[in-house]
Amino acid sequence: MDELAHPIAQAGFNRVKPVVEKTRRRLGSRLKGCRLRAIVAHGVVSTGAQTPGLFGFQIPETTPPSIPTTPRTAPWVDLSRGDKNKRRYRDMDGRKSTISWSFVRRRTARGVCGALLLVTGLFAGVASATAEENGAAQWPLGVQTIAAALLPPPGGTEYFDYTLFYSAYELTNSNGGKLVPNFHLDIVGKASRLDHTWNVALDGINFTSGVILPGDYQNVRIGNASTDTVGFNFLYLTPLYVTYASGPWHLLFGPSVFIPLGPYDVHRLANPTNNYFSFNQELAVTYLPSPRLDVSAETTITVNGTNPATNYHSGADINTDFGINYVAFPSVPKLQLGVGGFLAKQFQDDTVTGNRVGDGFRLEQFGIGPQVVYYF
């Protein structure tokens, strides 16, 4: 692969080879001019009591939802990652933007309802120095901007299914030039999520267990080399979420772990797994002062293990997602207008075999922009 003329690629080609294994979480910002050729589909099946404020979104039995929420995006579905070299990101018409389009369907014992959700974020003021191995964090940024602290009611079980189609054609350096020649990537991803709230309540405190299992097919071409790979990415396991509700306030606390799954080969261009464990702590709050207003925020702290195949250890980071959504037109209660964003910062250096990588290779990123939600 003598075509890889960039110093980063030459000095650490083993890090360039598996670089696309994490693209499902950060391609939107790292790949200049990337095009999203995707419909992210969420299929939802719910059992148990049907009450307002469920985790997926609200569907009152006789009235349209005033504060609909959305299933959390799978950890690998993220279009707002940063780059290792400090720079700003632009799409093909020059704006900094991320777009996701999703279809959500919930079926309960009392009927079937559907919702089409279009969320568009035009992020301004994004300046980043992304770190961690291959330039991506485990936890996706900017996905918890709608009803972040809501989970199923006691005795309720919810299943979510996510599908992603993604295509990108350029990997760029800090100056906007090509990092590697003839780059092209196609991803077909799938993730399943199951949440169950135990039928135990203690003065407004509920307990929920959850699991997410994503996998994907990747085709990547760099220079004259190409790789096809398929497999599971990881198991995201949350043994126990603890939630509390008091009036308009909803709080969430939950420790989780990323368990790597699937095959990993350091000599391959792409791998379905990151090949290291991570521990994640979620802290979320949602404030619903009226049926028309949702104010939410979630902070996550991620502590990473070491990739045994490369001896690369990604430093720990902290991220806060936030969002405000409002039913601006009472005559159209299914439409919400709002703003969402995130602030992420890595507080530990990256290391290889105990030695610091460069200046520490720390992630720093901020994004903010409008979001639109519509249910039908």
HELIX and SHEET records of a PDB file:
HELIX    1   1 PRO A    7  ALA A   11  1                                   5    
HELIX    2   2 PHE A   13  VAL A   16  1                                   4    
HELIX    3   3 LYS A   17  LYS A   22  5                                   6    
HELIX    4   4 THR A   23  ARG A   30  1                                   8    
HELIX    5   5 GLU A  133  GLY A  135  5                                   3    
SHEET    1   A 7 GLY A 111  GLY A 121  0                                        
SHEET    2   A 7 THR A  98  THR A 108 -1                                        
SHEET    3   A 7 VAL A  40  THR A  47  1                                        
SHEET    4   A 7 THR A 157  ALA A 168 -1                                        
SHEET    5   A 7 HIS A 184  LEU A 202 -1                                        
SHEET    6   A 7 ILE A 205  ILE A 222 -1                                        
SHEET    7   A 7 ALA A 225  PHE A 232 -1                                        
SHEET    1   B13 GLY A 111  GLY A 121  0                                        
SHEET    2   B13 THR A  98  THR A 108 -1                                        
SHEET    3   B13 VAL A  40  THR A  47  1                                        
SHEET    4   B13 THR A 157  ALA A 168 -1                                        
SHEET    5   B13 HIS A 184  LEU A 202 -1                                        
SHEET    6   B13 ILE A 205  ILE A 222 -1                                        
SHEET    7   B13 PHE A 234  SER A 246 -1                                        
SHEET    8   B13 TRP A 249  PRO A 260 -1                                        
SHEET    9   B13 SER A 278  SER A 290 -1                                        
SHEET   10   B13 LEU A 293  ASN A 304 -1                                        
SHEET   11   B13 ASP A 317  TYR A 326 -1                                        
SHEET   12   B13 LEU A 335  GLN A 346 -1                                        
SHEET   13   B13 GLU A 364  TYR A 374 -1                                        
SHEET    1   C 4 THR A 306  ASN A 307  0                                        
SHEET    2   C 4 TYR A 312  HIS A 313 -1                                        
SHEET    3   C 4 THR A 351  VAL A 352 -1                                        
SHEET    4   C 4 ASN A 355  ARG A 356 -1                                        
END                                                                             
